[in-house]
Amino acid sequence: MNPIRLLLLDDHILFREGLSRLLASEPDFEMAGNCGTSAEALEALARTPVDVVLLDFDLGEDHGSQFIGSARRAGYQGKFLMITAGMTATESSIALQLGASGVFLKHNSPGTLAKAIRLVAAGEMWLDQKVIQLMADGIHQREDSNFRALLTDREQRVLRGIFEGLTNKEIAAQLGVSEGAVKATLQQLFQKTHVRTRSQLVRIALEGSLATTRRV
């Protein structure tokens, strides 16, 4: 199996070098480079194949979302995983809309980061539960949210359970219905949003649009 090639972009040199050494110790990871500025990272992407770019949101005079746009315009087709001490719901949403595959908070363990990288490299999505909750709260506070118009009451409640990181069994217990009923509702949500997995459903929801014409 080919290793997952990583590029790290973070303006804090101690964190960057420490994380690079840590990730390089994983047998299925290969560090393609670590950079302190967006310009350095764009140069690295131009000369080295990279599967996943790990980048901080706050890059001093720049920020991660701007880099995503620059990298895409330069032709980079790989994945992005934000690694940050914290982002607002709006900042997280913008990063996802621009093409980030997830937001990872720095307080998590190295093992959790390795898991997140592998998921993102495989085409899945990673969102820290605190980020999901922050964004979900914003969605449910909007009176003009598309969710109210497109989803039934049960679908909204099942979706909320997914936001909270609950399993189907836990959602069923919370709603007082069978696990089979939750699975049926989840399939309805998949059909309405034209997605196939819970992570894709979360992404569509957090971006604030459940338009049935949109596909992932």
Contacts in CASP RR format, 6 or more apart in sequence:
PFRMAT RR
TARGET T0000
AUTHOR 0000-0000-0000
METHOD contacts of the structure
MODEL  1
MNPIRLLLLDDHILFREGLSRLLASEPDFEMAGNCGTSAEALEALARTPV
DVVLLDFDLGEDHGSQFIGSARRAGYQGKFLMITAGMTATESSIALQLGA
SGVFLKHNSPGTLAKAIRLVAAGEMWLDQKVIQLMADGIHQREDSNFRAL
LTDREQRVLRGIFEGLTNKEIAAQLGVSEGAVKATLQQLFQKTHVRTRSQ
LVRIALEGSLATTRRV
1 28 0 8 1.000
3 27 0 8 1.000
3 28 0 8 1.000
3 29 0 8 1.000
3 30 0 8 1.000
4 28 0 8 1.000
4 29 0 8 1.000
4 30 0 8 1.000
4 51 0 8 1.000
4 52 0 8 1.000
4 117 0 8 1.000
4 118 0 8 1.000
4 121 0 8 1.000
5 30 0 8 1.000
5 31 0 8 1.000
5 32 0 8 1.000
5 48 0 8 1.000
5 49 0 8 1.000
5 50 0 8 1.000
5 51 0 8 1.000
5 52 0 8 1.000
6 23 0 8 1.000
6 29 0 8 1.000
6 30 0 8 1.000
6 31 0 8 1.000
6 32 0 8 1.000
6 33 0 8 1.000
6 50 0 8 1.000
6 51 0 8 1.000
6 52 0 8 1.000
6 53 0 8 1.000
6 54 0 8 1.000
6 117 0 8 1.000
7 31 0 8 1.000
7 32 0 8 1.000
7 33 0 8 1.000
7 34 0 8 1.000
7 35 0 8 1.000
7 41 0 8 1.000
7 44 0 8 1.000
7 45 0 8 1.000
7 48 0 8 1.000
7 50 0 8 1.000
7 52 0 8 1.000
7 53 0 8 1.000
7 54 0 8 1.000
8 16 0 8 1.000
8 19 0 8 1.000
8 20 0 8 1.000
8 23 0 8 1.000
8 31 0 8 1.000
8 33 0 8 1.000
8 34 0 8 1.000
8 35 0 8 1.000
8 53 0 8 1.000
8 54 0 8 1.000
8 55 0 8 1.000
9 34 0 8 1.000
9 35 0 8 1.000
9 36 0 8 1.000
9 37 0 8 1.000
9 38 0 8 1.000
9 40 0 8 1.000
9 41 0 8 1.000
9 53 0 8 1.000
9 54 0 8 1.000
9 55 0 8 1.000
9 56 0 8 1.000
9 59 0 8 1.000
9 64 0 8 1.000
9 67 0 8 1.000
10 16 0 8 1.000
10 19 0 8 1.000
10 34 0 8 1.000
10 36 0 8 1.000
10 54 0 8 1.000
10 55 0 8 1.000
10 56 0 8 1.000
10 59 0 8 1.000
10 83 0 8 1.000
11 36 0 8 1.000
11 37 0 8 1.000
11 56 0 8 1.000
11 58 0 8 1.000
11 59 0 8 1.000
11 60 0 8 1.000
12 56 0 8 1.000
13 36 0 8 1.000
16 34 0 8 1.000
16 35 0 8 1.000
16 36 0 8 1.000
17 34 0 8 1.000
19 34 0 8 1.000
19 54 0 8 1.000
19 83 0 8 1.000
20 31 0 8 1.000
20 33 0 8 1.000
20 34 0 8 1.000
22 110 0 8 1.000
23 29 0 8 1.000
23 31 0 8 1.000
23 113 0 8 1.000
23 114 0 8 1.000
23 117 0 8 1.000
24 30 0 8 1.000
24 31 0 8 1.000
26 114 0 8 1.000
28 118 0 8 1.000
29 114 0 8 1.000
29 117 0 8 1.000
32 44 0 8 1.000
32 48 0 8 1.000
32 49 0 8 1.000
32 50 0 8 1.000
33 44 0 8 1.000
33 48 0 8 1.000
35 41 0 8 1.000
35 44 0 8 1.000
36 59 0 8 1.000
37 59 0 8 1.000
37 62 0 8 1.000
38 59 0 8 1.000
38 62 0 8 1.000
38 64 0 8 1.000
38 66 0 8 1.000
38 67 0 8 1.000
38 70 0 8 1.000
41 53 0 8 1.000
41 55 0 8 1.000
41 67 0 8 1.000
41 71 0 8 1.000
42 67 0 8 1.000
42 70 0 8 1.000
42 71 0 8 1.000
42 74 0 8 1.000
44 50 0 8 1.000
45 53 0 8 1.000
45 71 0 8 1.000
45 74 0 8 1.000
45 76 0 8 1.000
46 74 0 8 1.000
50 76 0 8 1.000
50 78 0 8 1.000
51 78 0 8 1.000
51 79 0 8 1.000
51 121 0 8 1.000
52 78 0 8 1.000
52 79 0 8 1.000
52 80 0 8 1.000
52 81 0 8 1.000
52 101 0 8 1.000
52 117 0 8 1.000
52 120 0 8 1.000
52 121 0 8 1.000
53 71 0 8 1.000
53 76 0 8 1.000
53 78 0 8 1.000
53 79 0 8 1.000
53 80 0 8 1.000
53 81 0 8 1.000
54 81 0 8 1.000
54 83 0 8 1.000
54 117 0 8 1.000
55 64 0 8 1.000
55 67 0 8 1.000
55 68 0 8 1.000
55 80 0 8 1.000
55 81 0 8 1.000
55 82 0 8 1.000
55 83 0 8 1.000
56 64 0 8 1.000
56 82 0 8 1.000
56 83 0 8 1.000
56 84 0 8 1.000
57 63 0 8 1.000
57 64 0 8 1.000
57 65 0 8 1.000
57 82 0 8 1.000
57 84 0 8 1.000
57 86 0 8 1.000
57 87 0 8 1.000
57 91 0 8 1.000
57 95 0 8 1.000
58 64 0 8 1.000
58 84 0 8 1.000
58 85 0 8 1.000
59 67 0 8 1.000
64 82 0 8 1.000
64 95 0 8 1.000
65 91 0 8 1.000
65 94 0 8 1.000
65 95 0 8 1.000
65 98 0 8 1.000
65 100 0 8 1.000
68 80 0 8 1.000
68 95 0 8 1.000
68 98 0 8 1.000
68 99 0 8 1.000
68 100 0 8 1.000
69 98 0 8 1.000
71 80 0 8 1.000
72 98 0 8 1.000
72 99 0 8 1.000
79 101 0 8 1.000
79 120 0 8 1.000
79 121 0 8 1.000
79 123 0 8 1.000
80 95 0 8 1.000
80 99 0 8 1.000
80 100 0 8 1.000
80 101 0 8 1.000
80 102 0 8 1.000
81 100 0 8 1.000
81 101 0 8 1.000
81 102 0 8 1.000
81 103 0 8 1.000
81 104 0 8 1.000
81 116 0 8 1.000
81 117 0 8 1.000
81 120 0 8 1.000
81 126 0 8 1.000
82 92 0 8 1.000
82 95 0 8 1.000
82 100 0 8 1.000
82 102 0 8 1.000
82 103 0 8 1.000
82 104 0 8 1.000
83 104 0 8 1.000
83 106 0 8 1.000
83 113 0 8 1.000
84 103 0 8 1.000
84 104 0 8 1.000
84 105 0 8 1.000
84 106 0 8 1.000
85 105 0 8 1.000
85 106 0 8 1.000
85 107 0 8 1.000
86 105 0 8 1.000
86 106 0 8 1.000
87 95 0 8 1.000
87 103 0 8 1.000
87 131 0 8 1.000
88 134 0 8 1.000
89 131 0 8 1.000
89 134 0 8 1.000
89 135 0 8 1.000
89 137 0 8 1.000
89 138 0 8 1.000
92 103 0 8 1.000
92 127 0 8 1.000
92 131 0 8 1.000
92 134 0 8 1.000
92 135 0 8 1.000
92 206 0 8 1.000
93 135 0 8 1.000
93 206 0 8 1.000
93 207 0 8 1.000
93 208 0 8 1.000
95 102 0 8 1.000
95 103 0 8 1.000
96 102 0 8 1.000
96 103 0 8 1.000
96 203 0 8 1.000
96 206 0 8 1.000
96 207 0 8 1.000
97 207 0 8 1.000
101 120 0 8 1.000
101 123 0 8 1.000
101 124 0 8 1.000
101 125 0 8 1.000
101 126 0 8 1.000
102 116 0 8 1.000
102 120 0 8 1.000
102 125 0 8 1.000
102 126 0 8 1.000
102 127 0 8 1.000
103 126 0 8 1.000
103 127 0 8 1.000
103 128 0 8 1.000
103 131 0 8 1.000
104 112 0 8 1.000
104 113 0 8 1.000
104 116 0 8 1.000
104 126 0 8 1.000
104 128 0 8 1.000
105 128 0 8 1.000
105 130 0 8 1.000
105 131 0 8 1.000
108 128 0 8 1.000
116 126 0 8 1.000
119 125 0 8 1.000
119 126 0 8 1.000
120 126 0 8 1.000
124 197 0 8 1.000
124 199 0 8 1.000
125 199 0 8 1.000
125 200 0 8 1.000
125 202 0 8 1.000
125 203 0 8 1.000
127 202 0 8 1.000
127 206 0 8 1.000
129 165 0 8 1.000
132 163 0 8 1.000
132 164 0 8 1.000
132 165 0 8 1.000
132 202 0 8 1.000
132 206 0 8 1.000
133 163 0 8 1.000
133 164 0 8 1.000
135 206 0 8 1.000
136 160 0 8 1.000
136 163 0 8 1.000
136 164 0 8 1.000
136 205 0 8 1.000
136 206 0 8 1.000
139 145 0 8 1.000
139 147 0 8 1.000
139 205 0 8 1.000
139 206 0 8 1.000
139 208 0 8 1.000
140 147 0 8 1.000
140 160 0 8 1.000
145 208 0 8 1.000
146 208 0 8 1.000
146 209 0 8 1.000
146 210 0 8 1.000
146 211 0 8 1.000
147 156 0 8 1.000
147 159 0 8 1.000
147 205 0 8 1.000
147 210 0 8 1.000
148 156 0 8 1.000
150 192 0 8 1.000
150 210 0 8 1.000
150 212 0 8 1.000
151 159 0 8 1.000
151 189 0 8 1.000
151 192 0 8 1.000
151 210 0 8 1.000
154 175 0 8 1.000
154 177 0 8 1.000
154 185 0 8 1.000
155 185 0 8 1.000
155 188 0 8 1.000
155 189 0 8 1.000
155 192 0 8 1.000
157 171 0 8 1.000
157 174 0 8 1.000
157 175 0 8 1.000
158 171 0 8 1.000
158 175 0 8 1.000
158 182 0 8 1.000
158 185 0 8 1.000
158 186 0 8 1.000
158 189 0 8 1.000
159 189 0 8 1.000
159 201 0 8 1.000
159 205 0 8 1.000
161 170 0 8 1.000
161 171 0 8 1.000
161 174 0 8 1.000
162 171 0 8 1.000
162 186 0 8 1.000
162 198 0 8 1.000
162 201 0 8 1.000
162 202 0 8 1.000
163 202 0 8 1.000
163 205 0 8 1.000
166 174 0 8 1.000
168 179 0 8 1.000
168 180 0 8 1.000
168 182 0 8 1.000
168 183 0 8 1.000
168 186 0 8 1.000
169 179 0 8 1.000
171 182 0 8 1.000
172 178 0 8 1.000
172 179 0 8 1.000
172 180 0 8 1.000
172 181 0 8 1.000
172 182 0 8 1.000
175 181 0 8 1.000
175 182 0 8 1.000
186 198 0 8 1.000
189 201 0 8 1.000
190 196 0 8 1.000
190 201 0 8 1.000
192 210 0 8 1.000
192 212 0 8 1.000
193 200 0 8 1.000
193 201 0 8 1.000
193 204 0 8 1.000
193 210 0 8 1.000
193 212 0 8 1.000
193 214 0 8 1.000
193 216 0 8 1.000
194 212 0 8 1.000
194 213 0 8 1.000
194 214 0 8 1.000
194 215 0 8 1.000
194 216 0 8 1.000
195 201 0 8 1.000
195 204 0 8 1.000
195 215 0 8 1.000
195 216 0 8 1.000
196 216 0 8 1.000
200 216 0 8 1.000
203 216 0 8 1.000
204 210 0 8 1.000
204 214 0 8 1.000
204 216 0 8 1.000
END
